Amino acid sequence: MQENFFKRVALATAVSTMVFGTAGIAQSDSIKIGINVPQTGFAAADGTSALIGAQLAAEQANANGGVNGKTVELVIYDDQASPKSAVPIATKLVEQDEVKIAISGSYSGATRAAAGVFQEAGVPYISAFAVHPEITRSGDYVFRTSFVGEVQGRAGAKLIGESLGKKKVTLITLKNDFGQSLANGFKEAAEQFGIEIISEYEYSIKDRQFGPIVAKVKSDAPDAIYASGYFFTAGPLVSQLRSGGIEVPVIGQEGYDSQKFIEIAGGASEGVIITTSLDRDSDSPEAKDFIAAFEEKAGYKADMVAASGHTAMKVAIAALREAGSEDPKAIRDAIAGLTLEASTGTISFNGLGEVRKDVQVQMVKDGNWHRHSIINDPDLLAPPEK
């Protein structure tokens, strides 16, 4: 599995050189789009998927005539999902590379840090999948194509309390921006769906041994577990919950959304349900075409971060075409007024730059993610307006 991961990272780097190397021959013939994405460090697997998804969208645009007669050129930096790295990278993209628009294919900490730089410079910036609510509050040049954490948390409460009919819930919360924003949304909507939160247990992103939490959850005897995490924490957590004799439904979120979660958790992954952005069983041509093209390009199954990177890049390209110029304000205004069909659904934005779209619910069946249901409650899923 580790060997396959390094092959994926090499693929993303090699593809960047091969596809976009020719675009830089004549600078005036290209439009630069920046992307900060973790290619090394703990988040490298997600970063690689997001980057390949973004590269795929750029390739597809270039194959269809580019943008306003120019070639799309990606300017890529490895931020290691680190806020300390993200700030100088954002500054370099603005001042040295003079990008016209930029994308974050990174986690919330790095994205929050970079957002302020782009806002101050007046360069549009799109968060592909980071969930923290403060990202778009950086200003009117910052947008998000994924769900803010609280929205996805509220969707989780509806899924558990209404769809599954489970009322006694234990929360297991990853102690970072991602986990805490999800938990906040879940708590906000729990009463609406008749949910009693029995207990909440927090853990660190470095944790892989969950024996004490498993023992406490077993003592709680909940009807369901709402557990935030990334695939590399959720895999061991779910495996140990099942080994500990806990068989109640485990509901996660988009951080689980990778085939690697299933590989890590093994048979324990069967029946796990998540809220996410990618429906593997969608009838949408956009989703079906993306899944097929990504898997051919990457050599592994599409995941949520790949679809999110692809979606964010499609938004950037559509806005550049709509603006018809490289003026940052015209590009920003084009994003704000955009409605776009993407692999992650129909994309449009509210006044804060938050996305409006349905929540996809996926379940592990026979070792793969498949559709469980769709949550399309516009009131429940309404993102913050200010």
JOGIMO-V424953 format. One record per pair of residues at least 4 apart in sequence whose ideal C-beta (glycine too) atoms are under 7 Angstrom apart, sorted by the first residue. I is the first residue (numbers start at 1). J is the second residue. Records with the same first field share a line. If there is no record, write none. Layout:
I = J, J
This chain:
1 = 5, 263
2 = 6
3 = 7
4 = 8
5 = 9, 45
6 = 10
7 = 11
8 = 12, 48, 298, 300
9 = 13, 39, 44, 48
10 = 14
11 = 15, 52, 298
12 = 16, 39, 48, 51, 52
13 = 17
14 = 18
15 = 19, 52, 55
16 = 20, 55, 74, 76
17 = 21
19 = 55, 59
20 = 73, 74
23 = 30, 71, 73
24 = 30, 73
29 = 70, 71
30 = 70, 71, 73
31 = 67, 70, 72, 73, 100, 320, 326
32 = 73, 75, 97, 98, 99, 100
33 = 72, 74, 99, 100, 101, 102, 103, 316
34 = 75, 93, 97, 99, 102
35 = 51, 54, 74, 76, 102, 103, 105
36 = 77, 79, 86, 89, 90, 104, 106, 110, 114
37 = 47, 50, 51, 76, 78, 79, 105, 106
38 = 43, 44, 46, 47, 78, 79, 80, 81, 106
39 = 44, 47, 48, 51, 78
40 = 44, 78, 80
41 = 80, 81
42 = 81
43 = 47, 81, 107
44 = 48
45 = 49, 260
46 = 50, 305
47 = 51, 105, 106
48 = 52
49 = 53, 303, 305, 306, 309
50 = 54, 105, 128, 305, 306, 308, 309
51 = 55, 76, 105, 309
52 = 56, 294, 297, 298, 306
53 = 57, 294, 306, 307, 308, 309, 310
54 = 58, 74, 103, 105, 309, 310, 312, 313
55 = 59, 74
56 = 60, 293, 294, 297, 310
57 = 61, 310, 313, 314, 317
58 = 62, 72, 74, 313
59 = 63
60 = 64
61 = 66, 67, 72, 317
62 = 66, 71, 72
66 = 70, 71, 72
67 = 72, 317, 320, 321
68 = 320, 321, 324
72 = 317
75 = 93, 97, 99
77 = 89
79 = 85, 86, 89, 106, 110
80 = 85
81 = 106, 107, 109, 110
82 = 86, 110
83 = 87, 109, 110, 113
85 = 89, 110
86 = 90, 106, 110, 113, 114
87 = 91, 113, 114, 117
88 = 92
89 = 93, 114
90 = 94, 114, 117, 118
91 = 95, 117
92 = 96, 97
93 = 97, 99, 102
94 = 99, 117, 118, 121, 123
99 = 123
100 = 326, 328, 331
101 = 123, 124, 316, 320, 331
102 = 118, 123, 125
103 = 126, 128, 312, 313, 316
104 = 110, 111, 114, 125, 127, 128, 130
105 = 128, 309
106 = 110, 111, 130
107 = 111, 130, 178
108 = 112, 130, 131, 132, 135, 177, 178
109 = 113, 177
110 = 114
111 = 115, 127, 130, 135
112 = 132, 134, 135
114 = 118
115 = 119, 125, 135, 138, 142
116 = 120, 138
117 = 121
118 = 123, 125, 141, 142
119 = 138, 139, 141, 142
122 = 141, 328
123 = 141, 328
124 = 141, 328, 331, 332, 335
125 = 141, 142
126 = 143, 145, 312, 315, 316
127 = 135, 144, 146
128 = 145, 146, 308, 309, 311, 312
129 = 146, 254, 304, 305, 308
130 = 135
131 = 146, 147, 148, 149, 152, 178, 181
132 = 149, 177, 181
133 = 137, 148, 149, 150, 181, 384
135 = 142, 144
136 = 142, 143, 144, 352, 353, 354
138 = 142
140 = 353
141 = 332
142 = 353
143 = 335, 349, 353
144 = 148, 353, 354, 355
145 = 308, 311, 312, 315, 347, 355
146 = 277, 308, 355
147 = 151, 152, 355, 359
148 = 354, 383, 384
149 = 153, 178, 181, 182, 185
150 = 154, 181, 184, 185, 188
151 = 155, 185, 381, 383
152 = 156, 182, 185, 253, 254, 275, 359
153 = 157, 182, 183, 184, 185, 186
154 = 158, 185, 188, 189, 380
155 = 159, 275, 359, 375, 380, 381
156 = 160, 186, 226, 251, 253, 275
157 = 161, 186, 189, 190, 193, 195
158 = 162, 163, 189, 193, 375, 377, 380
159 = 163, 164, 251, 275, 361, 375
160 = 164, 166, 169, 195, 224, 226, 251
161 = 166, 167, 193, 194, 195
162 = 193
163 = 373
164 = 224, 249
166 = 223, 224, 249
167 = 194, 195, 196, 223
168 = 196, 198, 222, 223
169 = 195, 197, 198, 222, 223, 224, 226
170 = 198, 199, 217, 220, 222, 225
171 = 183, 186, 197, 200, 226
172 = 201, 203, 213, 225, 227, 237
173 = 179, 180, 183, 200, 202, 228
174 = 178, 179, 203, 205, 228, 229, 233
175 = 179, 180, 202, 203, 204
176 = 180, 205
177 = 181
178 = 182, 228, 255
179 = 183, 228, 229
180 = 184
181 = 185
182 = 186, 228, 253
183 = 187, 200, 228
184 = 188
185 = 189
186 = 190, 226
187 = 197
189 = 193, 380
190 = 195, 197
198 = 220, 222
199 = 216, 220
201 = 213, 216
203 = 207, 210, 213
205 = 233
207 = 233
208 = 236
210 = 214, 236, 237, 240
211 = 215, 240
212 = 216
213 = 217
214 = 218, 240, 241, 244, 246
215 = 219
216 = 220
217 = 222, 225, 241, 246
218 = 244, 245, 246
222 = 248
223 = 248
224 = 248, 249, 251
225 = 248, 250, 251
226 = 251
227 = 234, 237, 250, 252
228 = 253, 255
229 = 233, 234, 237, 252, 255, 256
230 = 234, 255
231 = 235, 255, 256, 258, 260, 261, 264
233 = 237
234 = 238, 252, 255, 256, 261
235 = 239, 261, 264, 265
236 = 240, 264
237 = 241
238 = 242, 250, 265, 268, 269, 272
239 = 243, 265, 266, 268
240 = 244
241 = 246, 250
242 = 246, 268
249 = 271, 273
250 = 272
251 = 273
252 = 256, 272, 274
253 = 274, 275, 276
254 = 274, 275, 276, 277, 304
256 = 261, 272, 274
257 = 274, 276, 278, 303, 304, 362
258 = 303
259 = 263, 300, 301, 303
260 = 264
261 = 265, 269
262 = 269, 364, 367
265 = 269
269 = 364
270 = 364
271 = 363, 364
272 = 364
273 = 361, 363, 372
274 = 362
275 = 359, 361
276 = 304, 360, 362
277 = 304, 307, 308, 344, 345, 360
278 = 302, 304, 307, 343, 344, 360
279 = 287, 360, 371
280 = 291, 362, 369, 370, 371
281 = 370, 371
282 = 287, 288
284 = 288
285 = 289
286 = 290, 341, 342, 343
287 = 291, 343
288 = 292
289 = 293
290 = 294, 302, 307, 310, 343
291 = 295, 302
292 = 296
293 = 297
294 = 298, 302, 306
295 = 300, 301, 302
302 = 306, 307
304 = 308
305 = 309
306 = 310
307 = 311, 343, 344
308 = 312, 344
309 = 313
310 = 314, 343
311 = 315, 342, 343, 344, 347
312 = 316
313 = 317
314 = 318, 340, 342
315 = 319, 335, 338, 340, 347
316 = 320
317 = 321
318 = 322, 338, 340
319 = 323, 331, 334, 335, 338
320 = 331
322 = 334, 338
323 = 327, 330, 331, 334
325 = 330
327 = 331
328 = 332
329 = 333
330 = 334
331 = 335
332 = 336
333 = 337
334 = 338
335 = 349
336 = 349
338 = 347, 348, 349
339 = 346, 348
340 = 347
341 = 346
342 = 347
344 = 357
345 = 357, 358
346 = 357
347 = 355, 357
348 = 356
349 = 353, 354, 355
350 = 354, 356, 383, 385
351 = 385
352 = 383, 384, 385, 386
354 = 383, 384
355 = 383
356 = 383
358 = 374, 375, 376
359 = 375, 381
360 = 374
361 = 372, 373, 374, 375
362 = 369, 370, 371, 372
363 = 370, 372
364 = 369
365 = 370
375 = 381
377 = 381
378 = 382
